[in-house]
Amino acid sequence: MAYKKRTRSSRRPRPKQPSKRTSMLNLHRLIPFKYDLREIMVNSEMDPEMAQTFLANVIAKASRVSIRDAKTYVGDMVDGERIDSDSADRVCRLLDRYTRYR
């Protein structure tokens, strides 16, 4: 007894669910982003050891969670008076420049 082979056309089509897209860091431009972010930190009045931690946290949040969470983190650092508001604004503008929806 031979069974009929199922072809693609005989299968029931599955409805496609659109995924939620969120703004994240464009990883294809990660090296220029790090360079620009370091330039901002060198010109700011932040402690160099704290600046490295700040850089790592901003990059991690922007690339893994979302740009919005990275901006919230930068705002929290301004509220904690660890970074001046001018440098924080420059970081937020930089995050906007290197944004990609994924």
VEXPAMI-174242 format. One record per atom (N, C-alpha, C): residue number from 0; residue in three letters; x, y, z. Coordinates in nm, 2 decimals. Layout:
BEGIN
   nr  rest       u       v       w
  NUM   Ala       X       Y       Z
...
//
This chain:
BEGIN
   nr  rest       u       v       w
    0   Met    0.08   -0.12    0.00
    0   Met    0.00    0.00    0.00
    0   Met    0.09    0.12    0.00
    1   Ala    0.08    0.20   -0.10
    1   Ala    0.16    0.32   -0.12
    1   Ala    0.09    0.44   -0.06
    2   Tyr    0.17    0.53    0.01
    2   Tyr    0.11    0.65    0.06
    2   Tyr    0.13    0.76   -0.03
    3   Lys    0.04    0.86   -0.03
    3   Lys    0.06    0.97   -0.12
    3   Lys    0.15    1.07   -0.05
    4   Lys    0.25    1.12   -0.12
    4   Lys    0.35    1.21   -0.07
    4   Lys    0.29    1.35   -0.06
    5   Arg    0.31    1.41    0.05
    5   Arg    0.25    1.55    0.07
    5   Arg    0.35    1.65    0.00
    6   Thr    0.29    1.74   -0.07
    6   Thr    0.37    1.84   -0.13
    6   Thr    0.34    1.97   -0.06
    7   Arg    0.41    2.07   -0.09
    7   Arg    0.40    2.20   -0.02
    7   Arg    0.26    2.26   -0.05
    8   Ser    0.20    2.24   -0.17
    8   Ser    0.07    2.30   -0.20
    8   Ser   -0.04    2.23   -0.12
    9   Ser   -0.02    2.10   -0.08
    9   Ser   -0.12    2.03   -0.01
    9   Ser   -0.13    2.06    0.14
   10   Arg   -0.02    2.13    0.19
   10   Arg   -0.02    2.17    0.33
   10   Arg   -0.10    2.29    0.36
   11   Arg   -0.16    2.30    0.48
   11   Arg   -0.24    2.41    0.51
   11   Arg   -0.14    2.53    0.54
   12   Pro   -0.17    2.65    0.48
   12   Pro   -0.08    2.76    0.51
   12   Pro   -0.09    2.81    0.65
   13   Arg    0.02    2.84    0.71
   13   Arg    0.03    2.90    0.84
   13   Arg    0.02    3.05    0.84
   14   Pro   -0.06    3.11    0.92
   14   Pro   -0.06    3.25    0.92
   14   Pro    0.07    3.31    0.98
   15   Lys    0.12    3.41    0.92
   15   Lys    0.25    3.47    0.97
   15   Lys    0.22    3.57    1.07
   16   Gln    0.29    3.56    1.18
   16   Gln    0.28    3.65    1.29
   16   Gln    0.39    3.76    1.28
   17   Pro    0.35    3.89    1.27
   17   Pro    0.46    3.99    1.27
   17   Pro    0.53    4.00    1.40
   18   Ser    0.66    4.01    1.40
   18   Ser    0.73    4.02    1.53
   18   Ser    0.74    4.16    1.57
   19   Lys    0.75    4.18    1.70
   19   Lys    0.77    4.32    1.75
   19   Lys    0.91    4.36    1.72
   20   Arg    0.92    4.48    1.65
   20   Arg    1.05    4.53    1.62
   20   Arg    1.09    4.64    1.71
   21   Thr    1.21    4.63    1.76
   21   Thr    1.26    4.73    1.86
   21   Thr    1.39    4.80    1.81
   22   Ser    1.41    4.92    1.85
   22   Ser    1.53    4.99    1.81
   22   Ser    1.65    4.93    1.89
   23   Met    1.75    4.89    1.83
   23   Met    1.87    4.84    1.89
   23   Met    2.00    4.90    1.82
   24   Leu    2.11    4.87    1.88
   24   Leu    2.24    4.92    1.83
   24   Leu    2.27    4.84    1.70
   25   Asn    2.31    4.92    1.60
   25   Asn    2.35    4.85    1.47
   25   Asn    2.49    4.79    1.49
   26   Leu    2.49    4.66    1.50
   26   Leu    2.62    4.59    1.53
   26   Leu    2.72    4.59    1.41
   27   His    2.67    4.63    1.29
   27   His    2.76    4.64    1.18
   27   His    2.85    4.76    1.19
   28   Arg    2.81    4.85    1.27
   28   Arg    2.88    4.98    1.29
   28   Arg    2.93    4.99    1.44
   29   Leu    2.96    4.88    1.50
   29   Leu    3.00    4.88    1.64
   29   Leu    3.13    4.95    1.67
   30   Ile    3.23    4.93    1.58
   30   Ile    3.36    4.98    1.60
   30   Ile    3.36    5.14    1.60
   31   Pro    3.30    5.20    1.49
   31   Pro    3.29    5.34    1.49
   31   Pro    3.20    5.40    1.61
   32   Phe    3.10    5.32    1.65
   32   Phe    3.02    5.36    1.77
   32   Phe    3.11    5.37    1.89
   33   Lys    3.19    5.26    1.92
   33   Lys    3.28    5.26    2.03
   33   Lys    3.38    5.38    2.03
   34   Tyr    3.43    5.40    1.91
   34   Tyr    3.53    5.51    1.90
   34   Tyr    3.46    5.65    1.93
   35   Asp    3.35    5.67    1.88
   35   Asp    3.28    5.80    1.91
   35   Asp    3.24    5.81    2.05
   36   Leu    3.19    5.70    2.11
   36   Leu    3.16    5.70    2.25
   36   Leu    3.28    5.73    2.34
   37   Arg    3.39    5.67    2.31
   37   Arg    3.51    5.69    2.39
   37   Arg    3.56    5.84    2.38
   38   Glu    3.54    5.90    2.26
   38   Glu    3.57    6.04    2.24
   38   Glu    3.49    6.13    2.33
   39   Ile    3.36    6.09    2.35
   39   Ile    3.27    6.17    2.43
   39   Ile    3.32    6.15    2.58
   40   Met    3.36    6.03    2.62
   40   Met    3.40    6.01    2.76
   40   Met    3.53    6.07    2.79
   41   Val    3.62    6.08    2.69
   41   Val    3.75    6.15    2.71
   41   Val    3.73    6.30    2.74
   42   Asn    3.63    6.36    2.67
   42   Asn    3.61    6.50    2.68
   42   Asn    3.52    6.53    2.80
   43   Ser    3.46    6.43    2.86
   43   Ser    3.37    6.45    2.98
   43   Ser    3.46    6.45    3.11
   44   Glu    3.40    6.48    3.22
   44   Glu    3.47    6.49    3.35
   44   Glu    3.45    6.36    3.43
   45   Met    3.41    6.25    3.36
   45   Met    3.39    6.13    3.43
   45   Met    3.53    6.06    3.47
   46   Asp    3.53    5.99    3.58
   46   Asp    3.65    5.91    3.62
   46   Asp    3.67    5.81    3.51
   47   Pro    3.80    5.79    3.47
   47   Pro    3.83    5.70    3.36
   47   Pro    3.79    5.55    3.39
   48   Glu    3.80    5.51    3.52
   48   Glu    3.76    5.37    3.55
   48   Glu    3.61    5.36    3.55
   49   Met    3.54    5.46    3.59
   49   Met    3.39    5.45    3.58
   49   Met    3.35    5.47    3.44
   50   Ala    3.42    5.54    3.36
   50   Ala    3.39    5.56    3.22
   50   Ala    3.39    5.42    3.14
   51   Gln    3.48    5.34    3.18
   51   Gln    3.49    5.20    3.11
   51   Gln    3.36    5.12    3.14
   52   Thr    3.32    5.12    3.27
   52   Thr    3.20    5.05    3.31
   52   Thr    3.08    5.11    3.24
   53   Phe    3.08    5.25    3.24
   53   Phe    2.97    5.31    3.17
   53   Phe    2.96    5.28    3.02
   54   Leu    3.07    5.27    2.95
   54   Leu    3.08    5.24    2.81
   54   Leu    3.02    5.09    2.79
   55   Ala    3.07    5.00    2.87
   55   Ala    3.03    4.86    2.86
   55   Ala    2.88    4.85    2.88
   56   Asn    2.83    4.92    2.98
   56   Asn    2.68    4.90    3.01
   56   Asn    2.60    4.96    2.90
   57   Val    2.64    5.08    2.85
   57   Val    2.56    5.14    2.74
   57   Val    2.56    5.05    2.62
   58   Ile    2.68    4.99    2.58
   58   Ile    2.69    4.91    2.46
   58   Ile    2.60    4.78    2.49
   59   Ala    2.61    4.72    2.60
   59   Ala    2.54    4.60    2.63
   59   Ala    2.39    4.62    2.63
   60   Lys    2.34    4.73    2.69
   60   Lys    2.20    4.76    2.69
   60   Lys    2.15    4.79    2.55
   61   Ala    2.23    4.87    2.47
   61   Ala    2.18    4.91    2.34
   61   Ala    2.18    4.80    2.24
   62   Ser    2.27    4.70    2.26
   62   Ser    2.28    4.59    2.16
   62   Ser    2.19    4.47    2.20
   63   Arg    2.17    4.45    2.33
   63   Arg    2.09    4.34    2.37
   63   Arg    1.95    4.36    2.41
   64   Val    1.92    4.48    2.47
   64   Val    1.79    4.51    2.52
   64   Val    1.72    4.61    2.42
   65   Ser    1.75    4.74    2.43
   65   Ser    1.70    4.83    2.33
   65   Ser    1.77    4.97    2.36
   66   Ile    1.75    5.06    2.26
   66   Ile    1.81    5.19    2.27
   66   Ile    1.74    5.27    2.38
   67   Arg    1.61    5.25    2.39
   67   Arg    1.53    5.31    2.50
   67   Arg    1.59    5.28    2.64
   68   Asp    1.62    5.16    2.66
   68   Asp    1.68    5.12    2.79
   68   Asp    1.82    5.18    2.81
   69   Ala    1.89    5.19    2.71
   69   Ala    2.03    5.25    2.72
   69   Ala    2.01    5.40    2.75
   70   Lys    1.92    5.46    2.69
   70   Lys    1.89    5.61    2.72
   70   Lys    1.85    5.63    2.86
   71   Thr    1.76    5.53    2.91
   71   Thr    1.72    5.54    3.05
   71   Thr    1.84    5.53    3.14
   72   Tyr    1.93    5.44    3.11
   72   Tyr    2.05    5.42    3.19
   72   Tyr    2.13    5.54    3.19
   73   Val    2.15    5.61    3.08
   73   Val    2.22    5.73    3.07
   73   Val    2.15    5.84    3.15
   74   Gly    2.02    5.85    3.15
   74   Gly    1.95    5.94    3.23
   74   Gly    1.96    5.91    3.38
   75   Asp    1.97    5.79    3.42
   75   Asp    1.99    5.75    3.56
   75   Asp    2.13    5.79    3.60
   76   Met    2.22    5.79    3.51
   76   Met    2.36    5.83    3.55
   76   Met    2.37    5.98    3.57
   77   Val    2.29    6.05    3.49
   77   Val    2.28    6.20    3.51
   77   Val    2.22    6.23    3.64
   78   Asp    2.11    6.16    3.68
   78   Asp    2.04    6.18    3.80
   78   Asp    2.13    6.15    3.92
   79   Gly    2.22    6.05    3.91
   79   Gly    2.31    6.01    4.01
   79   Gly    2.44    6.10    4.01
   80   Glu    2.44    6.20    3.92
   80   Glu    2.55    6.29    3.91
   80   Glu    2.68    6.23    3.88
   81   Arg    2.68    6.12    3.80
   81   Arg    2.81    6.06    3.76
   81   Arg    2.85    6.10    3.63
   82   Ile    2.76    6.16    3.55
   82   Ile    2.80    6.22    3.42
   82   Ile    2.72    6.35    3.40
   83   Asp    2.79    6.45    3.33
   83   Asp    2.72    6.58    3.32
   83   Asp    2.62    6.57    3.21
   84   Ser    2.52    6.66    3.21
   84   Ser    2.41    6.65    3.12
   84   Ser    2.45    6.67    2.97
   85   Asp    2.55    6.75    2.95
   85   Asp    2.60    6.78    2.81
   85   Asp    2.65    6.65    2.75
   86   Ser    2.73    6.58    2.82
   86   Ser    2.79    6.45    2.77
   86   Ser    2.67    6.35    2.75
   87   Ala    2.58    6.35    2.84
   87   Ala    2.47    6.25    2.83
   87   Ala    2.38    6.28    2.71
   88   Asp    2.36    6.41    2.68
   88   Asp    2.29    6.45    2.56
   88   Asp    2.36    6.40    2.43
   89   Arg    2.50    6.42    2.43
   89   Arg    2.58    6.37    2.32
   89   Arg    2.57    6.22    2.30
   90   Val    2.57    6.15    2.42
   90   Val    2.56    6.00    2.41
   90   Val    2.42    5.96    2.35
   91   Cys    2.32    6.03    2.40
   91   Cys    2.18    6.00    2.34
   91   Cys    2.17    6.02    2.20
   92   Arg    2.23    6.14    2.15
   92   Arg    2.23    6.16    2.01
   92   Arg    2.31    6.06    1.93
   93   Leu    2.42    6.02    1.99
   93   Leu    2.50    5.91    1.92
   93   Leu    2.42    5.78    1.91
   94   Leu    2.35    5.75    2.02
   94   Leu    2.27    5.63    2.02
   94   Leu    2.16    5.64    1.91
   95   Asp    2.10    5.75    1.89
   95   Asp    2.01    5.77    1.78
   95   Asp    2.07    5.75    1.64
   96   Arg    2.19    5.80    1.63
   96   Arg    2.26    5.79    1.50
   96   Arg    2.29    5.64    1.46
   97   Tyr    2.32    5.56    1.56
   97   Tyr    2.36    5.42    1.54
   97   Tyr    2.24    5.32    1.56
   98   Thr    2.12    5.36    1.54
   98   Thr    2.01    5.28    1.57
   98   Thr    1.97    5.20    1.45
   99   Arg    1.92    5.08    1.48
   99   Arg    1.86    4.99    1.37
   99   Arg    1.75    4.91    1.44
  100   Tyr    1.64    4.90    1.36
  100   Tyr    1.53    4.82    1.41
  100   Tyr    1.55    4.67    1.38
  101   Arg    1.54    4.59    1.49
  101   Arg    1.55    4.44    1.47
  101   Arg    1.45    4.38    1.57
//
